[in-house]
Amino acid sequence: MDQKIFVAIILMFLLSPIYSMSDDGGNVPVVQKTNSSKEVPQIEQQSNLVLDQDAESKSNETVKDRLGVDTRMSTEEYDKFINAYLKKEKQMFPQNKTTMLYNFKIDLNKYDEFLEMGIDLNKSGVQVESKTYKENALYSDIVIIGKTIEKEEITGSDTFKIEILEILKGADILKQKLGEIPKYFNYFDPLNQEPVMDKKGLYFLGFAQDINKDTRCWAQQRTGSTLICLDDNSIVYEKNFKTLNYALYYKNNEKTNDKMLKSEKWKKKIDDLYKSVKMNESWDVAVANVKKIIEINDDKNFYKKTFTNEVEK
């Protein structure tokens, strides 16, 4: 055998372990196996780092309340806060079976100040319809000065469009829910499909957690709560607006109307009707009262407050 051929054969056998056949028939390098035990700790370290970051992220999460407001409390801190509040509430009002006080972030420490304003927190379980505008200032998510300008259908519901003149409470909620402070806003009241149009009024709105800019750009009105400003700066509840106008018609024509002239019984009926709906406060006083109540309660700083049971002092 030729010496050159023999050497080539020998070299081929010596080099063959370094190459293997690829799937397409070509030669590819074979990766030499190494001990992978040294690489495992690095992978585990990366995995543990991710887990640590997730745990830290969760531990840094804070609780949001029913309106989406950040309480800036951890779950544990939030639970302690709620328990302290409810414990104090139970001590103050043992007969109260509702969560209204907590839901509307009522400052239990301001009981005496509210009482001076004509609000008894002990009546928090009373139906909304029987509440005064002062109480509605507390038990509403949003309070607006505005005027109803038209009826408008929103996602299949009959709502009423308000032109907003001033927001006394809940501007932060509207901005968070809608992304802006709107010039117009819609409300819904299942018990009142004939609101007073184009009259300045105080509107008290609840269920703000349902406000959605895409599907439900409206809130539900506190039934029978709207306060209307009359031309002489006096006020009347919207639910009594027609009754007042009816009584005023006869009183303003007392000297010429046959019924008023001929029947003392009818005259007394009209007088009683007028007195039952006439309010002695002016619009300016009512607005000042609402602003004062909102200021006393200071619900924006609710989660910074401390509620201590008398027994614990």
Residue, then its C-alpha position, 0 to 999 in steps of 0.5 A: m500500500d502506498q505510504k501516503i494512502f496509509v497515513a491518510i487512512i490512519l489520520m482519518f480514524l484518529l480524527s473521526p470521534i471529533y465529527s458526527m453526521s448531521d441530519d442533512g448529511g453534513n459534518v457538525p462539531v459534537v459538543q463535549k459534555t461537561n459537568s453541569s452541576k456548576e451551572v445549576p446554582q446559577i439557574e437556581q439563584q436567578s429563579n430565587l431572585v425572581l421569587d424574591q422580587d415577586a414576594e417583595s412586590k406583593s408585600n409592597e402592594t397596598v389595598k384599594d377601597r370600594l371606590g378604587v382609592d389607594t388606602r396606602m395600607s398593607t392587607e394586615e394594616y387595612d384589616k386592623f384599621i377596619n376592625a378598630y373602626l367597627k369596634k368603635e362604631k359598635q361601642m358608640f352605636p350598639q343598635n346600628k346594623t348597617t355599614m353605612l358609616y364605614n362605607f362613606k368614611i364617616d369620622l366617628n371622632k367628629y360626632d359632637e361637631f356633626l350634632e351641632m350641624g344637625i346631624d345625628l350619626n345614631k340615625s345612620g340606619v334611617q332610609v335615605e328618603s327621610k334624610t336631610y340635605k345635611e345628612n346627604a352631604l355625608y352619605s353620598d360619594i359625590v356632591i355637585i352644584g349643577k342643573t339638569i339640562e336634558k334626558e339622555e339614554i346611556t347604554g339602554s338606561d334613561t338618565f339625566k344630563i347635568e351641567i356641572l357648575e361646581i363639585l363640592k365632593g368627589a372630584d377625585i372619584l370622577k377623575q379616577k373613574l373617567g380620566e378627567i373632571p367632566k363638564y357634564f355628567n349623567y345621573f339615574d333615579p328610578l323613582n323620579q323620571e321628571p326632574v326639574m330642568d334648568k334650575k340650579g341645584l345641589y345633587f347628591l350621588g351614590f354608587a360611584q363604584d359603578i361609574n365607568k367611562d365606557t359603559r356606565c358614565w353615570a351614578q345613581q341619585r340619592t332618592g328625593s335628595t336634590l335641593i333646588c335653588l328658586d329665583d328668590n334664593s330660597i330652596v326646596y327639595e326637588k320632590n316638593f317643587k310642584t307642591l310648592n308651586y301649586a301652593l304659591y299659585y293660590k297664595n299669590n292670587e289669594k285676593t282674587n281667587d274664588k276658592m281662596l275668597k270663599s272658603e276658609k277651609w281651602k285657604k287653611k289647606i293651602d297654608d298648611l301645604y305651603k308650610s309643609v314644603k317651605m324651607n326657611e334657609s337660603w341657597d347660600v346658607a345651604v351650600a355653606n352648610v354642605k361645604k362645612i360638613i364635608e370639611i369637618n368629615d375630611d374623608k380624603n384623609f380617612y385612612k390617616k385617622t385613628f379610631t380608638n374604643e373608649v375601653e381601650k383608652 
